[in-house]
Amino acid sequence: MSDTLRPLRVAIVGRPNVGKSTLFNRLVAQKIALVDDEPGVTRDWREGEARLGDLHFTVVDTAGLEEAPDETLTGRMQAQSQTAIAAADLALFMIDARAGVTPADTHFARLLRGFDKPTVLVANKAESHAADPGLLEAYELGFGDPVAISAEHGEGMADLLDALRAADAAVDREAAAADEGPGLRIAVVGRPNAGKSTLINRLLGEDRLLTSDEAGTTRDAIAVDLDWRGHHLRLFDTAGLRRRSRVDAKLEKLAVGDALRAIRFAEVVVLLVDAERPFDRQDLHIADLVEREGRAIVLAVNKWDLVEDRQAMLADLREQASRLLPQLAGVHLVTVTARTGKGLDRLLEAVIATHEVWNRRIPTARLNAWLKGMLERHPPPAVSGRRIRLRYMTQAKARPPTFVAFCSRPDVLPAAYTRYLVHGLRDDFDLPGVPIRLLLRKGDNPYEKKKRGR
C-alpha cells in the first residue's frame, strides 16, 4: 500500500447555468467541458485532474440540479449528479452572485446538507459590484462565508484555494492505490442512438452514463475507467456523429468537435453501427475519418438480438466491410447486444488484439527479405522507358505501422503498385484492420554508406 493519500475528490454542484463547467475548465487548465449560454449543457458528470496553487485534486463537473420527476431525462440527470456528490470528498456548491439566492438554490442547499459532506459555498460571477447583494444573500444558505469568484476571468482563485485547504483538513482519505497509468484509450463512436452509452454502462455494470431514446442525449466526450482481465481501459463515450449538413446548432457543433477530439486522442476506436441499418453512409464516413487519423478500429454491430437470420446477415456484413472499407481490410467485426451485454467480452478481446497489431514492429531484415520477394514476383513498371528501382525498406514507427521505402523515382511510382505493397504488408505480416502508411523517399539504402565506411 502506498504511503501517500489518494487525491482529494471535489464535485462542483449547483443549478444550471451558474458557471460550473467554466470553473471546471479553469481548474483543469483545458477547455474540455462544453460551455454555452443554454442551460443544461452538461448532462453526464465528467472528471479531470485539477491543480490550484500547490493543491492537486480530482474535480468533477456535474449536471445542473433541477427539480423533475425521476423518470424524465432531467430527473435522471439529477440522479447522476447526486451519485457524483456521494462519491466525492467535498462539494463546491456554486450560485450566481448576480442573480442572488433563488428558490432552486435554497432547495438544493437542503438536498446537499443531506449528504453530510464538507461543502464550500462559491458565489460565481462576482467580478462587479452588481454581485454585492447576492453575496449577502448567500449567507442564508447556511454554508458559512461564500467564496466570491469569477470563473470566467480567474478572479478569487486564491480565496478558493484557502477554502479548499480548510475543507480538505476535515476529509478522511485513505492511502492511494498503486498508479495504473492512464490505461488503453478507447473511443466509442457512431451515429446518434447507435447505443454507445448503453454499451459502456453494460461494460461497467452500472448506469454511469445517461441513456435515452432521444437522439443527442450525450454531449460531452465522457471518460470512464474499466479494469477487464488485467487490462486497465479508459472508455470515452461520445456524441453521435451526423453528416455535417445536418449539424447546424452551435451546441451540437461543440459536441461533435468534442467527439472528434476523442477520436484523435484514442488508441482504439470502436465504431458502433446499428444492425437494422448497417454501413450507413455516415458509418463509412466515420470509419474513413478514423483511418485518416491513424487510429486502430473495431467494428461493433449492435442490436444483434433483433436480427432473425444471423448467419446470413453476418456473412453479408463481412462482405460489405471488405468491399466498402478496403483501406481497413481484415478489420475485426463483432456482433453485440449492448442492452443485454451479449458479445461484449468478444468486443474487448478484439480491441486488445487490434491494439497489439497497431503497435507491432517488423525487423528491418525481415522487411527487406520480403521486399526482394515482392519485387521478384511483380517488378515495378517502367515509366517513360525507365525502370523504377525500390532499393530498401524500413519501419519508421508504429501506432499506426508506418514504413519508408527508398525508391529511384518515387514521384512516378503508380498508386496501384503502392497498393500492391500495402496489401502485401497487411497479408504477410498479419496487420489486419489497422491503417498502414507507406512513405516513398528518393535515394539508395541510407545505411549502405555507413557499412562501406567501416
N, C-alpha and C positions, 0 to 999 in steps of 0.2 A: 504493500500500500504506500502511495506517495505521502510525503510529509506536508506537501502544500495543499491548501484548501482549493476546492473547485471554485471557478469564477462565480461571483455574485450574479444572480439572475433577476433582472428587473423588467417588469411588464409596464408598458405605457398604456393607460386606460383613460376613457372619457367618452363623452358623447361625440357624434360625428362632427367633423369639420372644425375641431379645436386646434389642430396642428400636430397631431400625434406622429404622422408619417414624416412631417418636416423635421421634427425633433429626432426621430429615428435616423433619418438620413444624415443629420448633423453629427450624431453620436458615433455612427459607423464610418463617417467621413466618405460616404459614397451616396449617390442618388440611385438607390436600388428599390426603395418603396415608391409606388406610384403616388403622385401628389396632384390634386386637381381641386378646383373650387366646388365641384359637385360633391354633396355629402355621400358617404357610404362607399367611397372608392375602395378602401381596404375591406376585404371580406374574410380571408383566412389570416391567421396570425403568422408572422414571419420573424425569424431570429437573425441577429447579426452580432459580430464581435465588436464591442464598443470600447472607446477609451476617452476618458475625461481627465485631464491632468495626468496624475500618476495612477489613477484608478482604472483597472481593466475589468470589464464585466460583460455578460451576455444581455443584450437588450431585445425585448420582444415588442413588436408593433401589433396592435390588436384592432379588430373591427370596432367601429363606434358603437357604444352601448345605446340601445333603443328599446323601448317597451314594445313588445309584439308577441302574438301567440306563438307557442313553442313550435308548431308545425310549419310556420311560414319560413321563407328564406331568411328574413330579418331575425326571426326568433332563433333560428339555428346559428346565425352569425353571432348572436349574443351568447348562446351556449358555448360556442368556440372560444369567445373572449373570456368567459368565466373559467373554462378549463385552463386557459393560459395563465390567468390570475392564480388559480390554485397551484399551478406548477412553479410559480415564481417565488423568490425570496422576499421581495418587496414590490410595492406598486408606486408608480408615478401617476397620480390622479391629476389629469390636466383639465383645466377650464379655460374659457376665453375671457380674459380680463376685460376686454372692451364691451362684451355682451353682459358681463356681470353673472351672478349666480342664477341659473334658470331652474324651473321645477324639475327638469330632467337631471340636472347636476345634483340636486338635493336627493332625488330618488336613488341615483346610483351611488351617492355617498353612503346611504344606508345599506345598499347591497354590498359595497366594498367593506364596510365595517364587519359584515358577517363572515368575512374570510379571516379576520383576526391576524392580519399581516401588517408589518411596518408600512406606513404609507406616507409619501411625500406629496404635498399639495403643490401643483405647479400652475401658476397663472400665466398663460401664454399671451402673446400679442400685447405686451405691456411696455412697448417702446415709446409711448407718448402719454401725456397727462390724461388723455381720454380714458385710460385704464384705471385711474386712481379710485373712482367709486367702486369698480369691480373688485379691486384688491381689498378694500374694506369689507365688502360683502362676503368675500371668501372665508373670513373667519367664522361665518355662520355654519360652515360645513363641518367644523369640529376636528380638523386635522392640524391645528396649530397655525404657525406663521406660513403664509403662502410664499413660494419662491417665485419672484417676478422675473420672467424671461421673455426673450423674443427668439423663438426657434429659427425664424427666417433670417434674422440678422446676427444671430450668435450672441446676443446680449444676455447677461445674467448667468453665464455658464459657470463662473467661479462660485457663485452662490449655490447653484445646483450641485456642484461638486462637494461643497461643505455639507449640504443636506444629505447627499448620498453617503458620505463618510459616516455621518452621525447615525443614519439608519442602518448602515452596514454593521455597526458595532452591536446592534441588537439582534443580528441574524446569526443563527447557529448553523454553520456549514460544515459538512463532513469533508474528509480528505478527498482530493481529486483522484479519479481513476487514471490508469496509465493512458497516455496520449496515443490514440489510434490513428492519428493523421487525418487528413481531410476525407479519405475514402474515395472509391471509384465514383466519378461523377456521371450520373445517368439522367439525361433529359427525356421526359415522356412528352411527345408532341403528336399533333394530329389536328383534324378538323374539329370544329365545335361539336360537343355532345358525342364524341367518339368513346368516352368512358375513361378518360385519363385519371381523373380524381378518384373514381370508383376503384380503378386498378390499384392505385397507390394505397388507398385505405385498406383494401383487402390484403395487400402485402404486409402492411403494418399491423393488421389485426385490430384496428380501431378507426373510428370516424374522425380522423385528424383533419381531413380536407372537406370543405363543403361540396356537396353534390346536389344537382337539381336537373329536372328535365328542361329548364330554361337554358338556352344556349348563352354562353358568355358568363357563366357563374364564376369561373376562375379568371382573375385579372392579373395579379402578380405571379411571377415565377417563384413558387414556394419551395424551399429546400427542406427535406426531412431525412433523417438518418435511419438506416436499417442494417442490422447485423444478420447475415444469412450464410450459414455453413462456413463460418470462419472468415467470410469476406465482409469488410466494412463498406457499405454503399451509401452514397448521398444521392437521393432521388429529387429531381426537380419537376414539379407539376407546373404546366404552362397553360397559358390562354390558348383557346382554339385558334388555329390559323386559317383565315379565309382569303379568298382572292383579293388582291389589292383594290380592285374596282369596287368591292363591297365594304371595304374598311374606310368609313368616312368620319365617324365621330372621333373627336380628339381623344377621349378616354380609351376607345378601342385601339387607336393607333399606338398609344402608350403601352397598352397591354401586349400588343403584337411585337412591339420593339423589345419588350422585356423577354418575350418568348424567344426571339431571335438571338438575344444575348445569351440566353441559357444554352442554346444550340452551340454557339461559338465557344463557350467555356466548358462544354460537356466533353467527356471522352467517348461515351457510347450514347447514341440516340435511339430510343425506342419509338418507332413510328407506329402509332395505333390506328388501324383502319377498321371500318365498320363492315362486318361480314355481309350485311344487307346491301351495301353499296361500296364494294372494294375497288381500289385503284381508281377512285375519282380523280379527275384532272388535278385537283388541289393536292391529293396524296402524292401524285407523281412530282408535282412542283416542289413539295416539301422534301421528298427523297432526293431530288436533284440539288436542292439547296444544301442539304446535309453533306452530299458528296462533294460539292464545290468547297464547303468549309473544311473538308478533310476529316470529318468525324466518322467513327465506326457506326454502323447502323444495324438494327434488328427490326424486322417487320413483325408486328403482332396483330393478328386478325381477331378482333373482339366480337362478342355476341355469338360465339360459335354454337351455343345451345339452341339458337333459332334456325340453324341450318338443318335441312332434312337429309339430303343425300351428301353426307360429309366426304366420303371417299372421292366422289366425282368432283365436288367443289374444291377439295384440296389439290387435286391434280390440275384443275383449271387455274387455281391461284398461282401455283408454281410455274405453269406455262406463261401466265401473264407477267409474273415477276421477271422471268427470264427474257421475255420479249420486250417489255416496256422499260426495264431498268438494266440494260446491258452493261452500263458503267459500274454496276454493283453485282456482277454475275456471281452466283453462289450464295447470295445473301440468305441468312437464316430467316425462315418464315415459320412462325409459331402460332398455333391457334389457341385462343384463351377465351374464358368467360369471366370477365372481371367481377361480375355480380356475385358469382359463387366461389371464385378463386381457382377454378379448374384451369390447369395448364400454366399456372404462374411459376411453379418451380422449373418447368421446362424453359420458360421465358428467361429466367435468371441464369440458367445454365447456358443458354445461347448468348446472353450478354457477356458472361465471363469468358466464354470461348472466343467471341468476336473481339473482345478487348485484348486477349492474348495474341491474336492474329495481327491486330492493329499495331502492336508493339514489337512484332517479330523482326529480327535482323538476320540477314543471309551473308555468310562469309564471302569475301571478295573472290577467293579461289573458286568456290562453287559457282558463283555468278559467271565468271569468265569461261569456265568449262562449259557451262550451259550456253553462253552466248556463241561459243565456237560451234556447238551443235546446231543451234538455230540458224546460223549463217550458212552452214553446210546444207541444211535441208531446204532453205529458201533464202538465197543471197539477195541483198538489196538490189533494186533495179538500177540500170544505167540511166542517167538523166542528161540529155544533150550529148549523148555519146560518151559520157564519162561515168565510170563506176564509182559508187559511193562506198566508202570503207568505214565499217564500225570496228574500232580497234580495242576498246576497253570499256568495262562497266564496273561500277561500284555502287553500294547503297549509301546515300548521303545521310539519311536519317530514317527513323521510324515515326509512327504517330502522325500521319499515315506512312506506310512504306514508300520511300522516295528514292529513286535510282537515277544515276547520272551515266549516260553513255557518251563516250568521246568518238566523234564522227568527223570524217573529212569534209563533208558538205551538209551540215545539219539543217541549213535553211531550205534545202530542196528534197530532203527525205520525205517521201509521201506519207500522209497521215495513215493510210492503210497499213504501211509497214510498221509504224509505231504501234498501231492497234495489235498487229501480229505479235510484237514483242510483249506488250502488256498482257495479252491473253496467255501467252506462254509463261510469263512470270506468275500469273494467278494460278494456272493449272499445275505447273511443275513444282512450284514451291508452296503449294497449298495455302493460298491467300484469298479465300472466298469472302465475298461480301463487303470488302473494305475498299476505300479509294486507293488507287495506285497511281503515283506520279512518276513519269519518265521524262527526264530533262535531257536535252541534247546539247552537247558542247563541242565546239570545234577544237581539234587537236589530237595529239597522239596520247598514248598512255602516259599520264603525268608522273608516274613513278619510274618510268624507263630510264630517264636521265640519272636519277638517284642511284639506280642499280649500276649503271655504267661508270659512275664516278667513284664507286667503291674501290 
